[in-house]
Amino acid sequence: MHEFDTMMVLCPELALFGLSCPYCGTHVSAVCVIPPDMHDIVNRAAIEVGAGMGRETPADA
């Protein structure tokens, strides 16, 4: 799932992706697993904006 318009991370493994059909323009949303090759990007973005999943938890320390 790399061809998307928007992505809202719901938890470390899942995101709400928004996609537009290139043929008819219909916009759909789907909750999908974040592809493993995007995990580092998502984590870095979370750290940059101060989101919870970008922070260490007591279990991580």
Biopython code that builds the backbone (N, CA, C, O; Angstrom):
import numpy as np
from Bio.PDB.StructureBuilder import StructureBuilder

atoms = [
    (1, "MET", "N", (0.858, -1.179, 0.000)),
    (1, "MET", "CA", (0.000, 0.000, 0.000)),
    (1, "MET", "C", (0.899, 1.235, 0.000)),
    (1, "MET", "O", (1.059, 1.892, 1.029)),
    (2, "HIS", "N", (1.474, 1.541, -1.136)),
    (2, "HIS", "CA", (2.329, 2.717, -1.222)),
    (2, "HIS", "C", (1.719, 3.813, -2.086)),
    (2, "HIS", "O", (2.244, 4.926, -2.126)),
    (3, "GLU", "N", (0.641, 3.526, -2.764)),
    (3, "GLU", "CA", (-0.029, 4.528, -3.580)),
    (3, "GLU", "C", (-1.238, 5.034, -2.807)),
    (3, "GLU", "O", (-2.345, 4.521, -2.970)),
    (4, "PHE", "N", (-1.022, 6.056, -1.953)),
    (4, "PHE", "CA", (-2.119, 6.580, -1.153)),
    (4, "PHE", "C", (-2.019, 8.093, -1.114)),
    (4, "PHE", "O", (-0.957, 8.667, -1.355)),
    (5, "ASP", "N", (-3.158, 8.740, -0.802)),
    (5, "ASP", "CA", (-3.205, 10.202, -0.708)),
    (5, "ASP", "C", (-2.933, 10.664, 0.720)),
    (5, "ASP", "O", (-2.222, 11.644, 0.942)),
    (6, "THR", "N", (-3.501, 9.953, 1.673)),
    (6, "THR", "CA", (-3.367, 10.326, 3.082)),
    (6, "THR", "C", (-3.140, 9.082, 3.930)),
    (6, "THR", "O", (-3.487, 7.967, 3.542)),
    (7, "MET", "N", (-2.546, 9.309, 5.102)),
    (7, "MET", "CA", (-2.345, 8.208, 6.038)),
    (7, "MET", "C", (-2.446, 8.777, 7.449)),
    (7, "MET", "O", (-1.736, 9.722, 7.794)),
    (8, "MET", "N", (-3.329, 8.202, 8.264)),
    (8, "MET", "CA", (-3.436, 8.567, 9.669)),
    (8, "MET", "C", (-3.066, 7.328, 10.479)),
    (8, "MET", "O", (-3.760, 6.313, 10.427)),
    (9, "VAL", "N", (-1.981, 7.419, 11.219)),
    (9, "VAL", "CA", (-1.515, 6.282, 12.005)),
    (9, "VAL", "C", (-2.441, 6.096, 13.194)),
    (9, "VAL", "O", (-2.689, 7.036, 13.950)),
    (10, "LEU", "N", (-2.950, 4.887, 13.359)),
    (10, "LEU", "CA", (-3.859, 4.564, 14.453)),
    (10, "LEU", "C", (-3.140, 3.898, 15.621)),
    (10, "LEU", "O", (-3.501, 4.097, 16.781)),
    (11, "CYS", "N", (-2.140, 3.121, 15.306)),
    (11, "CYS", "CA", (-1.294, 2.460, 16.301)),
    (11, "CYS", "C", (-0.010, 2.080, 15.563)),
    (11, "CYS", "O", (0.058, 2.256, 14.347)),
    (12, "PRO", "N", (0.999, 1.571, 16.249)),
    (12, "PRO", "CA", (2.264, 1.278, 15.556)),
    (12, "PRO", "C", (2.142, 0.345, 14.350)),
    (12, "PRO", "O", (3.011, 0.356, 13.479)),
    (13, "GLU", "N", (1.094, -0.452, 14.286)),
    (13, "GLU", "CA", (0.957, -1.411, 13.189)),
    (13, "GLU", "C", (-0.093, -1.043, 12.152)),
    (13, "GLU", "O", (-0.045, -1.549, 11.030)),
    (14, "LEU", "N", (-1.048, -0.168, 12.499)),
    (14, "LEU", "CA", (-2.182, 0.097, 11.614)),
    (14, "LEU", "C", (-2.314, 1.575, 11.280)),
    (14, "LEU", "O", (-1.973, 2.447, 12.080)),
    (15, "ALA", "N", (-2.820, 1.833, 10.072)),
    (15, "ALA", "CA", (-3.091, 3.209, 9.655)),
    (15, "ALA", "C", (-4.365, 3.245, 8.821)),
    (15, "ALA", "O", (-4.758, 2.254, 8.206)),
    (16, "LEU", "N", (-4.995, 4.411, 8.819)),
    (16, "LEU", "CA", (-6.136, 4.663, 7.953)),
    (16, "LEU", "C", (-5.592, 5.333, 6.704)),
    (16, "LEU", "O", (-5.108, 6.463, 6.760)),
    (17, "PHE", "N", (-5.670, 4.645, 5.588)),
    (17, "PHE", "CA", (-5.160, 5.149, 4.317)),
    (17, "PHE", "C", (-6.304, 5.700, 3.489)),
    (17, "PHE", "O", (-7.378, 5.102, 3.432)),
    (18, "GLY", "N", (-6.081, 6.831, 2.849)),
    (18, "GLY", "CA", (-7.039, 7.404, 1.915)),
    (18, "GLY", "C", (-6.482, 7.273, 0.511)),
    (18, "GLY", "O", (-5.336, 7.639, 0.252)),
    (19, "LEU", "N", (-7.297, 6.750, -0.393)),
    (19, "LEU", "CA", (-6.862, 6.526, -1.774)),
    (19, "LEU", "C", (-7.881, 7.104, -2.735)),
    (19, "LEU", "O", (-9.080, 7.114, -2.453)),
    (20, "SER", "N", (-7.401, 7.583, -3.869)),
    (20, "SER", "CA", (-8.281, 8.063, -4.928)),
    (20, "SER", "C", (-8.081, 7.202, -6.160)),
    (20, "SER", "O", (-6.952, 6.886, -6.536)),
    (21, "CYS", "N", (-9.185, 6.826, -6.785)),
    (21, "CYS", "CA", (-9.118, 6.048, -8.020)),
    (21, "CYS", "C", (-8.633, 6.970, -9.140)),
    (21, "CYS", "O", (-9.228, 8.023, -9.368)),
    (22, "PRO", "N", (-7.567, 6.592, -9.836)),
    (22, "PRO", "CA", (-7.057, 7.453, -10.915)),
    (22, "PRO", "C", (-7.999, 7.526, -12.121)),
    (22, "PRO", "O", (-7.844, 8.403, -12.971)),
    (23, "TYR", "N", (-8.964, 6.623, -12.203)),
    (23, "TYR", "CA", (-9.850, 6.582, -13.361)),
    (23, "TYR", "C", (-11.141, 7.363, -13.136)),
    (23, "TYR", "O", (-11.561, 8.136, -13.997)),
    (24, "CYS", "N", (-11.776, 7.159, -11.966)),
    (24, "CYS", "CA", (-13.075, 7.812, -11.742)),
    (24, "CYS", "C", (-13.034, 8.865, -10.641)),
    (24, "CYS", "O", (-14.000, 9.607, -10.463)),
    (25, "GLY", "N", (-11.927, 8.941, -9.898)),
    (25, "GLY", "CA", (-11.801, 9.952, -8.850)),
    (25, "GLY", "C", (-12.464, 9.602, -7.538)),
    (25, "GLY", "O", (-12.444, 10.400, -6.601)),
    (26, "THR", "N", (-13.052, 8.423, -7.455)),
    (26, "THR", "CA", (-13.682, 7.998, -6.198)),
    (26, "THR", "C", (-12.634, 7.919, -5.104)),
    (26, "THR", "O", (-11.539, 7.396, -5.312)),
    (27, "HIS", "N", (-12.981, 8.444, -3.931)),
    (27, "HIS", "CA", (-12.058, 8.409, -2.787)),
    (27, "HIS", "C", (-12.548, 7.354, -1.809)),
    (27, "HIS", "O", (-13.719, 7.338, -1.429)),
    (28, "VAL", "N", (-11.650, 6.483, -1.410)),
    (28, "VAL", "CA", (-11.987, 5.444, -0.448)),
    (28, "VAL", "C", (-10.971, 5.472, 0.693)),
    (28, "VAL", "O", (-9.846, 5.944, 0.527)),
    (29, "SER", "N", (-11.381, 4.966, 1.839)),
    (29, "SER", "CA", (-10.508, 4.852, 3.005)),
    (29, "SER", "C", (-10.488, 3.405, 3.445)),
    (29, "SER", "O", (-11.487, 2.694, 3.340)),
    (30, "ALA", "N", (-9.335, 2.976, 3.941)),
    (30, "ALA", "CA", (-9.207, 1.600, 4.413)),
    (30, "ALA", "C", (-8.202, 1.555, 5.555)),
    (30, "ALA", "O", (-7.170, 2.225, 5.511)),
    (31, "VAL", "N", (-8.508, 0.765, 6.573)),
    (31, "VAL", "CA", (-7.565, 0.519, 7.660)),
    (31, "VAL", "C", (-6.723, -0.678, 7.241)),
    (31, "VAL", "O", (-7.246, -1.766, 6.997)),
    (32, "CYS", "N", (-5.410, -0.464, 7.161)),
    (32, "CYS", "CA", (-4.502, -1.512, 6.712)),
    (32, "CYS", "C", (-3.247, -1.536, 7.581)),
    (32, "CYS", "O", (-2.931, -0.573, 8.280)),
    (33, "VAL", "N", (-2.552, -2.648, 7.517)),
    (33, "VAL", "CA", (-1.264, -2.767, 8.193)),
    (33, "VAL", "C", (-0.269, -1.839, 7.507)),
    (33, "VAL", "O", (-0.218, -1.770, 6.279)),
    (34, "ILE", "N", (0.527, -1.122, 8.311)),
    (34, "ILE", "CA", (1.570, -0.268, 7.761)),
    (34, "ILE", "C", (2.661, -1.183, 7.214)),
    (34, "ILE", "O", (3.157, -2.043, 7.941)),
    (35, "PRO", "N", (3.045, -1.018, 5.953)),
    (35, "PRO", "CA", (4.086, -1.880, 5.380)),
    (35, "PRO", "C", (5.384, -1.774, 6.188)),
    (35, "PRO", "O", (5.777, -0.680, 6.594)),
    (36, "PRO", "N", (6.044, -2.906, 6.419)),
    (36, "PRO", "CA", (7.272, -2.902, 7.224)),
    (36, "PRO", "C", (8.322, -1.904, 6.749)),
    (36, "PRO", "O", (9.042, -1.336, 7.570)),
    (37, "ASP", "N", (8.422, -1.680, 5.447)),
    (37, "ASP", "CA", (9.431, -0.747, 4.958)),
    (37, "ASP", "C", (9.087, 0.712, 5.243)),
    (37, "ASP", "O", (9.900, 1.596, 4.977)),
    (38, "MET", "N", (7.897, 0.979, 5.780)),
    (38, "MET", "CA", (7.507, 2.336, 6.157)),
    (38, "MET", "C", (7.629, 2.591, 7.659)),
    (38, "MET", "O", (7.451, 3.726, 8.101)),
    (39, "HIS", "N", (7.927, 1.563, 8.450)),
    (39, "HIS", "CA", (7.958, 1.713, 9.908)),
    (39, "HIS", "C", (8.944, 2.788, 10.357)),
    (39, "HIS", "O", (8.606, 3.595, 11.222)),
    (40, "ASP", "N", (10.144, 2.822, 9.798)),
    (40, "ASP", "CA", (11.130, 3.828, 10.196)),
    (40, "ASP", "C", (10.645, 5.239, 9.855)),
    (40, "ASP", "O", (10.822, 6.165, 10.646)),
    (41, "ILE", "N", (10.044, 5.398, 8.699)),
    (41, "ILE", "CA", (9.534, 6.708, 8.279)),
    (41, "ILE", "C", (8.441, 7.178, 9.229)),
    (41, "ILE", "O", (8.426, 8.336, 9.647)),
    (42, "VAL", "N", (7.527, 6.273, 9.566)),
    (42, "VAL", "CA", (6.424, 6.615, 10.462)),
    (42, "VAL", "C", (6.965, 6.962, 11.849)),
    (42, "VAL", "O", (6.505, 7.920, 12.469)),
    (43, "ASN", "N", (7.932, 6.194, 12.336)),
    (43, "ASN", "CA", (8.494, 6.456, 13.657)),
    (43, "ASN", "C", (9.212, 7.806, 13.688)),
    (43, "ASN", "O", (9.062, 8.563, 14.647)),
    (44, "ARG", "N", (9.986, 8.111, 12.653)),
    (44, "ARG", "CA", (10.685, 9.412, 12.592)),
    (44, "ARG", "C", (9.689, 10.562, 12.559)),
    (44, "ARG", "O", (9.885, 11.572, 13.235)),
    (45, "ALA", "N", (8.627, 10.420, 11.783)),
    (45, "ALA", "CA", (7.613, 11.470, 11.713)),
    (45, "ALA", "C", (6.933, 11.660, 13.068)),
    (45, "ALA", "O", (6.646, 12.788, 13.468)),
    (46, "ALA", "N", (6.674, 10.558, 13.773)),
    (46, "ALA", "CA", (6.061, 10.642, 15.102)),
    (46, "ALA", "C", (6.968, 11.396, 16.068)),
    (46, "ALA", "O", (6.491, 12.204, 16.865)),
    (47, "ILE", "N", (8.259, 11.138, 16.001)),
    (47, "ILE", "CA", (9.215, 11.839, 16.867)),
    (47, "ILE", "C", (9.225, 13.334, 16.538)),
    (47, "ILE", "O", (9.235, 14.171, 17.440)),
    (48, "GLU", "N", (9.222, 13.663, 15.245)),
    (48, "GLU", "CA", (9.265, 15.067, 14.830)),
    (48, "GLU", "C", (8.065, 15.862, 15.324)),
    (48, "GLU", "O", (8.202, 17.032, 15.681)),
    (49, "VAL", "N", (6.889, 15.239, 15.349)),
    (49, "VAL", "CA", (5.679, 15.964, 15.776)),
    (49, "VAL", "C", (5.336, 15.718, 17.242)),
    (49, "VAL", "O", (4.346, 16.253, 17.741)),
    (50, "GLY", "N", (6.137, 14.922, 17.935)),
    (50, "GLY", "CA", (5.894, 14.662, 19.353)),
    (50, "GLY", "C", (4.730, 13.729, 19.621)),
    (50, "GLY", "O", (4.114, 13.789, 20.684)),
    (51, "ALA", "N", (4.428, 12.871, 18.665)),
    (51, "ALA", "CA", (3.326, 11.914, 18.845)),
    (51, "ALA", "C", (3.738, 10.813, 19.814)),
    (51, "ALA", "O", (4.924, 10.519, 19.961)),
    (52, "GLY", "N", (2.777, 10.219, 20.461)),
    (52, "GLY", "CA", (3.035, 9.199, 21.480)),
    (52, "GLY", "C", (3.833, 8.012, 21.001)),
    (52, "GLY", "O", (4.688, 7.516, 21.736)),
    (53, "MET", "N", (3.584, 7.536, 19.786)),
    (53, "MET", "CA", (4.302, 6.337, 19.339)),
    (53, "MET", "C", (5.756, 6.611, 19.013)),
    (53, "MET", "O", (6.518, 5.674, 18.774)),
    (54, "GLY", "N", (6.162, 7.879, 18.999)),
    (54, "GLY", "CA", (7.549, 8.209, 18.770)),
    (54, "GLY", "C", (8.342, 8.357, 20.055)),
    (54, "GLY", "O", (9.537, 8.651, 20.020)),
    (55, "ARG", "N", (7.682, 8.154, 21.195)),
    (55, "ARG", "CA", (8.323, 8.307, 22.487)),
    (55, "ARG", "C", (8.670, 6.952, 23.072)),
    (55, "ARG", "O", (8.018, 5.947, 22.790)),
    (56, "GLU", "N", (9.703, 6.946, 23.888)),
    (56, "GLU", "CA", (10.031, 5.707, 24.616)),
    (56, "GLU", "C", (9.029, 5.498, 25.722)),
    (56, "GLU", "O", (8.604, 6.456, 26.367)),
    (57, "THR", "N", (8.652, 4.275, 25.947)),
    (57, "THR", "CA", (7.799, 3.929, 27.072)),
    (57, "THR", "C", (8.685, 3.372, 28.181)),
    (57, "THR", "O", (9.831, 3.003, 27.927)),
    (58, "PRO", "N", (8.168, 3.307, 29.409)),
    (58, "PRO", "CA", (8.991, 2.726, 30.489)),
    (58, "PRO", "C", (9.524, 1.341, 30.148)),
    (58, "PRO", "O", (10.618, 0.980, 30.581)),
    (59, "ALA", "N", (8.776, 0.565, 29.384)),
    (59, "ALA", "CA", (9.217, -0.780, 29.011)),
    (59, "ALA", "C", (10.380, -0.722, 28.033)),
    (59, "ALA", "O", (11.195, -1.643, 27.987)),
    (60, "ASP", "N", (10.469, 0.366, 27.237)),
    (60, "ASP", "CA", (11.548, 0.513, 26.262)),
    (60, "ASP", "C", (12.849, 0.989, 26.891)),
    (60, "ASP", "O", (13.932, 0.712, 26.374)),
    (61, "ALA", "N", (12.744, 1.699, 27.998)),
    (61, "ALA", "CA", (13.938, 2.318, 28.613)),
    (61, "ALA", "C", (14.834, 1.300, 29.276)),
    (61, "ALA", "O", (15.870, 1.661, 29.834)),
]
sb = StructureBuilder()
sb.init_structure("model")
sb.init_model(0)
sb.init_chain("A")
sb.init_seg("    ")
for serial, (resi, resn, name, xyz) in enumerate(atoms, 1):
    if name == "N":
        sb.init_residue(resn, " ", resi, " ")
    sb.init_atom(name, np.array(xyz, "f"), 0.0, 1.0, " ", f" {name:<3s}", serial, name[0])
structure = sb.get_structure()
